[in-house]
Amino acid sequence: MIIKNFLLLRKKVSLIGNDLGEEGYDRMKDDRLVKYGIGHDGSDSKPSIKRAPETKVKGKTPLQKETEKKYGKGATAMDVVKAKIKAGKL
């Protein structure tokens, strides 16, 4: 990935007329790190396509329904574990 970015950057700079050595590339990389922070790769790619809100699954899973029926609505995981300990199942 880094080599690919280096080659692309070197190609862009060569088109301008400047030949960028390793030190120049490192300096450019450091400047980009200072300017944009960690995680910026310099690409202009679009973000990944996300699912439309209407296609998301809505409702509770069968396990959630069963747990709600057994332990009541709004019971936390801690409440479920406490109930199992009191019942002697854990």
C-alpha atoms as one frame of an Amber mdcrd trajectory, in Angstrom:
protein
   0.000   0.000   0.000   2.768   2.412   0.929   4.783   1.453  -2.137   1.711
   1.915  -4.317   1.099   5.382  -2.814   4.770   6.221  -3.282   4.701   5.209
  -6.935   1.493   7.146  -7.582   2.875  10.215  -5.842   6.181   9.930  -7.679
   4.321   9.664 -10.979   2.294  12.791 -10.183   5.392  14.745  -9.215   7.287
  13.545 -12.299   4.498  14.877 -14.485   5.009  18.303 -12.948   8.704  18.162
 -13.743  10.180  17.613 -10.293  11.824  14.305  -9.470  11.130  13.421  -5.861
  13.718  11.392  -3.996  13.165   9.278  -0.914  13.888  12.192   1.437  11.459
  14.429  -0.400   8.774  11.777  -0.237   9.388  11.284   3.493   9.133  15.010
   4.061   5.887  15.170   2.070   4.532  12.233   4.078   5.488  13.941   7.357
   3.824  17.174   6.264   0.652  15.264   5.381   0.753  13.549   8.795   1.050
  16.900  10.566  -1.724  18.437   8.466  -4.264  15.588   8.453  -3.264  13.279
  11.317  -2.974   9.528  11.518  -5.093   7.444   9.175  -5.117   9.801   6.215
  -3.788   8.015   3.163  -4.206  10.928   0.784  -6.647   9.170  -1.477  -9.639
  10.946  -2.900 -11.724   7.791  -3.022 -15.366   7.937  -2.115 -16.500   6.308
   1.132 -18.022   2.867   0.917 -21.677   2.660  -0.014 -23.894   2.123   2.996
 -27.222   0.365   3.063 -30.302   2.480   2.701 -32.199   2.980   5.989 -35.298
   1.169   4.706 -33.324  -2.046   4.097 -32.117  -2.343   7.674 -33.626  -5.136
   9.705 -36.011  -3.846  12.330 -37.414  -5.584  15.365 -36.045  -7.988  17.927
 -34.400 -11.325  17.411 -36.070 -14.460  18.776 -33.455 -14.620  21.557 -34.188
 -11.032  22.563 -37.925 -11.772  22.632 -37.391 -14.877  24.764 -35.126 -13.027
  27.210 -37.629 -10.179  27.493 -40.417 -12.655  28.197 -38.396 -14.466  30.899
 -36.761 -11.541  32.690 -38.999  -8.589  31.870 -38.689  -5.652  29.542 -35.533
  -3.578  29.983 -33.630  -6.238  31.926 -29.885  -5.809  31.616 -27.373  -8.599
  31.140 -26.436  -8.177  34.811 -30.087  -8.725  35.824 -30.222 -11.914  33.742
 -27.030 -13.272  35.336 -28.253 -12.408  38.852 -31.546 -14.204  38.179 -29.693
 -17.277  36.888 -27.442 -17.321  39.960 -30.433 -17.085  42.293 -32.160 -19.898
  40.398 -29.014 -22.048  40.702 -28.461 -22.337  36.957 -24.977 -20.820  37.139
